[in-house]
Amino acid sequence: MKNTKKRNLKIRKYLILACLVIALLLIIKAIVFVAEYFSVPDAPDDDIDYPVRGIDVSHYQGDIDWPTLADQNIAFVFIKATEGSSHVDKNFEYNWEGATDTHLKVGAYHFMSFESSGETQAENFISNVPKESSSLPPVIDLELYGDFISNHPSQETVDSIIQPMLQMLEDHYDKKPIIYTTSALYEEYVKGNYDNDIWLADLSFPETLPDGSDWKFLQYSFEGKLEGYSGYLPHLDLNVYNGSKLDFVREY
């Protein structure tokens, strides 16, 4: 009988200890969540009704002073990482390291080529972009360039490239990739074929995608001007997240 009582007492002690540990972990998680929420800056006082703002950059912005750039009412940044099967943006590593040292949520994007396989393009991105749990999902930039502007690739060509890229990136980063594209190309290639979140480039600032569904991010201006960079392009792209500050912290 004594042994049974001792055993029950020991079990109760372990259960109490386990509950205390769980409670402590929940408290820590709540503290981190609150800290992340308050790290998202308030949007500037303008007529754009989206509270979470961000930018995207590449080597065109030159040497970026990340503490200065980050301290201007922005919450996130997408950085150009790779293009095609072999090209790497020359400032990517510097930009990634600098941006991740700030409060910004950081993501990387890949400019998709129609002239090489999706597998080799995914490998190029994976070999250059760190896998970090805190980063934004990887982005595939689907837009036309060169001769493809007047001679659009077929749906089959696009699918044969983007499908393996989406799968390989999701498998590696454990995050479903975002597709960046325009309204016209969304209509032509993406609508009804892919259910990935959309980062839409549309200066008309539409409330939804052409089919009425929601975009996740919107690139609404190519004429942004902030302090903290020295590239030969005087402007950078401005973006918004489709949701509240609380939504943003919950999702990312």
N, C-alpha and C positions, 0 to 999 in steps of 0.2 A: 504493500500500500504506500509506504514511504517513497519507494522508487517511482511509483506512478505519479505521486504528487510532485516529486522533484522534476520528473520528465515534463509534466504539464506546465510547471513553473518556468522551466527552461524554454518551452515552446512559446509561452506567452511573452517572455522576454525577447525572443527572436522576432515575434510578430510585432511587438511594440517598436523594436529597433528598425524593422523593415518599414513600418509606417512612418517613422521619423525620417528615415532616409528618403522615402518617396515624397514626403511633405517638403523636405529641404530641396529636393530636385525641382519640385513644382514651383517653389518660391524663387529659386535661381532662374528658372525658365521665365517666370513672370517678370522678374527684374530685367532680364535681358530683353524681353519683348518690349517693355516700357521704355528702356534705354534706346532701342532701335526706333521706336515710334517717335520719340522726341529728337532723334538724330535726323529725321526727315524734315528738311527746312520748309517753312511756309512759302508758298508761291508768291511771286511779286504781285503787287496790287495793280492788276490790269483787267482787261475785259475777257480774259480766257478763263472759262469756268472749270479748270482742272487743277487740283491742288498739288499734284506731283509732277515735277518738271525734270527734264534731262536733256542731254546732248549726245551727239555721236561725233567721233573724231578719227583722224588718220594722220599720216605723215604730213598731210597738207597743212595742218596746224603747227607744224614745226616743233620746236622745243616748248613743252608745256610746263608751266609752273603749277603743279597740281594742287597744292594748298590754296593758292590764289584762285584758280579756276573753280575749285570745288566750293569755295565759300561765297557763292553767288546765287543762292536760292535754287540750287539744283540737287536732285536726289539720286540720279543714276546717269551712267554713261555707257554707251556701246562703242567699242574700240575696234577698228579694222584690224584683223589679224592676218588673213590669208586670202589668196585669189588663185583659182585654178588648182593645178596639181603640184606647183612648186613655189609660187611667189609668196613671200612673206613681207608684210608691211615693215619697212625699215625701222619704224619707231614703235612697233608693237610691244616689244619687251619692256622698253623704257616706259611707255604709256601704261601698260598693265601694272607694273610694279609701283609707279607713281600714284595711279588711281586707287589701287587697293590699299594704299597707306592713308587714305582719306575716309570720310564717312560714306562716300558714294557706293551704291550698289553697282557692280561692274560686270559687263558682259562683253563678249567678243563676237564679231561677225565675219562671215566668209563671203566674198564676192564669187558667185557661181559662174563657171565657164561652161559654154556649150560645146567645148572642143576637147574635153578630156572626161574620163569616166568619173562617176560619182564616188566610186571606191577610193581612187587615188586622191580625189579632192578632200574626202573625209580624212584620209590618212595625213594629208598635209596639215589640216586644221588640228587634228588630235596631237600630232607631234610638236605643235607649237603653242597650243593654248592649255595652260594648267587646268587640272581638274580640281575645283574647289567647291565645297558644298555651299558656300555663301554667295557664289557668283550667280548672275542671271543666266537663263538658258542660252545655249548657243544659237546663233542666228544664221540662216542661209539667205543671202541677198539675191533675189530673183529679179533681174532687170535686163533689158536688152542693151546691146552695145554693138558698135561697128556695123558690119553688113547685116547683122541680125535685126537692126532697127527697121529696115525696109523689107527684110526677108525673115519673117518670124519662124523660129523653129517649130516643129510639130509638137502636138501634145505627147506623142510617143517619145520624142527625143527628150523633152523636159522630164517626163516621168522616169525614163531610163537613167537619168542622172540624179535627179533629186530624191527619188525613193530610196536608193541605197545610202545616200548621204544622211537622210533623216534617220534611218534605222541605225546606222553605225554611230552617229553622234548621240542618239538617245541611249544606245547600249553602253557607250563609254562614259557619258556624263550623268547618266541616270536622270536626265531631264529631257522632256519632249522639246525639240527645237522649235524656235519661232521662225516664221517665214516673213521676210521683208519684201514688199512689192508695192506696185502702184494699183490704183483702182482698176485701170484697164487690164493689167496683167492678172489681177485677181479674177476678173471676169473670164479672161481667156484660158487660164491654166489651173487656177487653184480652186475656184468655187465648185463644190460638189465632189472634188477629188481628194482634198486634204482637210483634216480637222485640226491642224496645228493652230496655235495662236498666231495672230497676224500683227505685224508691225507695218502699218500702212503709211506710204508716202503720198500725201495729197494736200496741196496748198489751199484747197477750198475748205479744209477743215470739216469734213463730213461727220455727222454724228454716228453713222454706222457704215459698214461695208456695203457694197452695191446690192447684196442680196438681203440686207437688213440685219445681218448678224453683227456682233460687236467686234471691233478691233481691240487689241490689247495695248499697243503703243501707236502713236501717231506722230510722224515727222511732218510738222506743219509749216516750217520755215527753213529756207536755206540762207537766210540773211541775218542770223543771230550775231550779236557782237558782245563779247564778254572780255574781261581782263585776264591775262595770264598765259598768252600764247604768242608766238612770234613767227608763224609761218607766212608764206607769201600770199595765202588766201586770208583776207581780212575778216571773213565771216565764218560761221560754223552753223551746223544744223541744230534746230531746236525741236524738242519732242515733249509729248505728254504721255502719262499713263492713264488708262481709262478706269479710274476708280479713286477712292479716298485714300488718305494717308494710312488709315487702318487696314484697308484692303491690300495696299502695297506691302506693308510689313507682314501681314498674314501670309501673303503669296510668296514673298521673296525673303 
